[in-house]
Amino acid sequence: GELRQKIKEVMVEEHMPDSDAAEIADETAIFGAGGLGLDSVDALQLVVAIEKHFGLKIADAEKAKGVLQSVETIAKAIEAKG
């Protein structure tokens, strides 16, 4: 959907300028081998970007770990805050 597309665009803009948002699947792992390969520094920046663009505050690292698994999990968290 539109929200997931926007999340991908934000991620590409901030972290993966050489990538194409269209190539990121909703379920692709953001971190770790076989995923998009972002690291913990990227994670912090992504938390900031999500707050800036979507108004979702991620208070702690444990919560961030759950939210930042994939585009899908980020979108669900944003939708849940409604």
ChimeraX attribute file (.defattr): number of C-alpha atoms within 10 A of each C-alpha:
attribute: neighborCount
match mode: 1-to-1
recipient: residues
	/A:1	7
	/A:2	8
	/A:3	16
	/A:4	17
	/A:5	17
	/A:6	16
	/A:7	21
	/A:8	22
	/A:9	19
	/A:10	17
	/A:11	23
	/A:12	17
	/A:13	14
	/A:14	13
	/A:15	15
	/A:16	17
	/A:17	11
	/A:18	8
	/A:19	14
	/A:20	13
	/A:21	18
	/A:22	10
	/A:23	9
	/A:24	20
	/A:25	14
	/A:26	18
	/A:27	12
	/A:28	15
	/A:29	20
	/A:30	21
	/A:31	18
	/A:32	11
	/A:33	9
	/A:34	9
	/A:35	14
	/A:36	15
	/A:37	12
	/A:38	16
	/A:39	11
	/A:40	9
	/A:41	8
	/A:42	17
	/A:43	18
	/A:44	12
	/A:45	14
	/A:46	19
	/A:47	19
	/A:48	16
	/A:49	18
	/A:50	18
	/A:51	14
	/A:52	11
	/A:53	11
	/A:54	15
	/A:55	12
	/A:56	19
	/A:57	16
	/A:58	17
	/A:59	9
	/A:60	9
	/A:61	12
	/A:62	9
	/A:63	10
	/A:64	17
	/A:65	12
	/A:66	12
	/A:67	19
	/A:68	20
	/A:69	17
	/A:70	21
	/A:71	23
	/A:72	19
	/A:73	17
	/A:74	21
	/A:75	21
	/A:76	15
	/A:77	16
	/A:78	18
	/A:79	12
	/A:80	9
	/A:81	9
	/A:82	7
